[in-house]
């Protein structure tokens, strides 16, 4: 099972490769007129310092317009990473940053030029009680305040564990209640469904927070899970290959004003390149 390893410490890496020559400035057109990007966790085996330029060129050549950065590539100076991304013809409007070091990375995020600084997962010990989620909200609010002061928007990406029923309620409601109103929501449609939730209802209820969407499809499956590390949670497949009605999901997100959409394949039966292309081929031709 392939899942996010949000808690793993980043290994030290040597300085990066030389910058690639600029490619075409624009990504390929889509039927919807919307831009699609890639959360680069889905090409995590190709993110080493020597591999990254070629990986970004591949993403661009497939047709994607944007990427969402991930901590595995923060082993080079932010300005250098920004120049590499932009020199290839991509944009990076958003980046994921680890929970434990959010405040320390605000300056890095600002130099990188992202619009959104996203926390993708809170510390595992906080998952099991409402008090834990309240502690997490306080931690996130501190980081959000520092991010705002640096001119950034701050957001949170839920998985499925936030929707587990705990004594007194669920963590997701605690977060939505306790987080500063400025904190945005990056909704992963797959993980909402995996937890038994209705993504459309979540979009509408939290429309004032909703800003970004993660896309991966779900194979036919019964039952729900409440941990992304549960072996029974991995029903991943590429957009258009599973059970999620993306025309409805993305149409509603667009109606509510969402402009950032990222393919985010936590796992795949294909190669990473095949997965990139399969997602793009579907999303670029989807009208919504």
Secondary structure, 3 states (H helix, E strand, C coil): CCCCCCCCCCCCCCCCCCCCCCCCCCCCCCCCCCCCEEEHHHHHHHCCCCCHHHHHHHHHHHCCCEEEECHHHCCCCHHHHHHHHHHHCCEEEEEECCHHHCHHHHHHHHHHCCCEEEECCCCHHHCCCHHHHHHHHHHHHHHHHHHHHCCCEEEEECCCHHHCEECCEEHHHHHHHHCCCCCEEEEEHHHHHHCCCCHHHHHHHCCCCEEEEEECEECCCCCCCCCCCCHHHCCEECCCCCCCCHHHHHHHHHHCCCCEEEECCCCCCCCHHHHHHHHHHHHHHCCC
